[in-house]
Amino acid sequence: MTTLALPAYAQLSDADEAALTNLFRRGTPPNTLRAWERDLAYIAAWKMAAFGQPLAWPEDEKVALRFISTMRRTSRARLDRRRMWRLS
């Protein structure tokens, strides 16, 4: 995947980036930030286990599709186990 550089007028200064980061952190509930951090840690661990590589940004589309496919199979297996438990 090719990453395109932003034109100069669209790039943020360090001060602008710091201000936006601060605004984002103050405006996002702490439990949401923790959930995103856990999700990112989970995805990073999954990629390391599946590919033996750390996350890249932006990530390759094939990696994202494999993650979705794996999570779908895992979720379906959990649902099947719950259904079997209810029937017993």
Phi, psi and omega in degrees: 000134181268132176260126180266138177283143176287146175295157185306320182292341182263355181276145180267146172286165178301321180294318178297316180297318178297319180295316179293321177298316179298315179298316179299312182296318180290330183269356181251126181303143181304322180293329176291316177300317179296320179296317178296320179297318178295318179298316180296319178297320179297312181296320179297317179294319179299314182296321179297319179290320184281324187238348183069026182222150175285166176299147174242157177226123356287149182282151179293142181302322181297324178294315180298317180294322178293321177299312180299316179298316179296315181294325179294315178296318180296316180296319180295320179296319178297317180297318178298318179297319178297319180296319178296321180296319180294327181284337184275000000 
